Amino acid sequence: MTDDPAITADRPDSPIQLAGTDHITLIGSNEDDTIEFYRDLLGMPLVLRQPNLDDPDSTHLFFDTGDGRILTFFVSDDRQSNEQPLRHQVGSVHHISFSVEPERFVETKEALEEAGRGYNEFDRGIFHSLYTRDHNGLTIELATDKFDVPDDRRGEVLATAQRLRVEDGADFAEERHLEAALEELGVESEKYDLPDAPSSAGL
């Protein structure tokens, strides 16, 4: 690995040019628990249910995460859910992060509490996050933006904040770097009113 990898929102001169994330597929437990968590608690519509085309003994569930991007699970009714934290290894999924609208952030916390789901809340400098676990111990991050950044400028803003962070000698990107990046790029953005939370560099 190079000592100073180039951080930029510009597309690399690579032989393949992707158009975005189509879907992510996880190995789930059973259908009922998966639907209860992802549809009934997180509000993802179940948009497709069919046999797993590579293993017809299991079922393939497709959920819309809120913007047309799809999260899918291979499930089987003979699998029990296990809420113990997952043990990580190279190649495993550490966590999945979903977006929450800033104006629904507080009610999202309340819904987790009412459902008996523990969570941690952190101010991550450039965004604000809740961390909980699904019915199989997978860490789920529910993140909200601090500023109204247009989707098509997000990469550019983050890359600029990264440059400003390095120039500043800071260990990680902070809110001030994001604000400075927005100003430098001339991106008009409204700051959202979010609750105070501990600042943390770890989960």
Secondary structure, DSSP 8 states (H G I E B T S, - for coil): --SS----SS----S-------EEEEE-S-HHHHHIIIIIIT---EEEEEEETTEEEEEEEEEE-SSS-EEEEEE-TT-----S-----TTS--EEEEE--GGGHHHHHHHHHHTT---EEEE-SSEEEEEEE-TTS-EEEEEEESB---GGGHHHHHHHHHHHHHHHT-SS--HHHHHHHHHHHT----B-------B-S--
